[in-house]
Amino acid sequence: MQKSTKTRIERIFHNTDYRRVFKEIGIAFREQGDSLWFNCIYPRHKESKPSTSITFDPYSEYCGIFHCFGCKRSGTIVDIIREKYHNSFWEALLWLEARLDYDGFIYDYNIKNNIKKIEKITLPEEFTSPPTLEEWPTKYRNYIKKRNISHYHTLKYNIGYCSEGKYRNMIIIPVTLGNNLVTWIGRHVNRKIITGPKNGGQGLFGSNYLIKPKEYPAILVEGWADKIRMENFGYDNVMSIQTNKLSENQFNFLLGKNFPYIVVIPDNDSGGKVLIDSLQKYIEYIPIYIGKIESKDPGESTEEELDYVMENLEEWNPTCEEKEIDVEY
């Protein structure tokens, strides 16, 4: 399997719903062909008629780029967001990414009747997530950086910490099913302590950021740090199940997204074997491929090793007694 050749920025530019974004930020526009025309966004350029256009054709190399024919200034949709909200480049990019028009990318998942109702939860009262890692206390910041997790990831996935209360000294990782928060993980920064609500095994960390699921496969790993490591290496649609068994809720969510197939990269231990066994009852509904690693888990694998694993997947099709599962197409 090859990694996507487009950069994250290109994917954002070519999948943004520009009409919806402009309406949200209060910019009046006139549509003409594959462009939107609007008044120049820069305060020093006053005009009565729109002289600025931005291309929204996703197949154009100029998609997301604007030009003002009055003051001759050019830029991108990111510059428009920055001018509107006075934020940084990456903050503007994340703002756009959260509103992408991918099929099933960020919007609330329409939970079907066959998915069990999950008790609504909230993050701990003491939870905090400063906008930059520099504002994090040293011990929490060091824990994050040691796992190659950047400010981009903490902002994107709302990762934070608790410095007081019941969950003091813990990194808190929210876990969603689609765009719905269903659980969270607490990892102690000094001791091997993991905690969280009783909804464990119901969410998929990363499932609120899926890219064209009808075209690209789902990639499942066990841990949240494994997911971020693969994301850093350019792999899309990676989700962590946070346990060593794939639940029916998790599977039905994946099935509802119409992925062409599922790739599972288990940890190289006894828990990984349990995970593979749990897939047995799902293979009649969707092709499942197994990626075997030499390292302990994907989080400790090199980019070269993961590339090799993804290029040498094995279809999992054991001969076993069929088991029924309540699924809906």
Secondary structure as UniProt FT lines:
FT   HELIX           8..15
FT   HELIX           18..25
FT   STRAND          30..32
FT   TURN            33..34
FT   STRAND          35..38
FT   TURN            43..44
FT   STRAND          52..55
FT   TURN            58..59
FT   TURN            61..64
FT   STRAND          65..68
FT   TURN            69..71
FT   STRAND          74..76
FT   HELIX           77..85
FT   HELIX           89..97
FT   TURN            98..99
FT   TURN            103..104
FT   TURN            113..114
FT   TURN            125..126
FT   HELIX           133..135
FT   HELIX           138..146
FT   TURN            147..148
FT   HELIX           151..156
FT   TURN            157..158
FT   STRAND          160..162
FT   TURN            166..169
FT   STRAND          170..177
FT   TURN            178..179
FT   STRAND          180..188
FT   STRAND          194..195
FT   TURN            198..201
FT   TURN            206..208
FT   TURN            213..215
FT   STRAND          218..221
FT   HELIX           224..232
FT   TURN            233..234
FT   STRAND          238..240
FT   HELIX           248..256
FT   TURN            257..258
FT   STRAND          262..264
FT   HELIX           270..278
FT   HELIX           280..282
FT   TURN            283..285
FT   STRAND          288..290
FT   HELIX           298..300
FT   HELIX           303..311
FT   STRAND          314..315
//
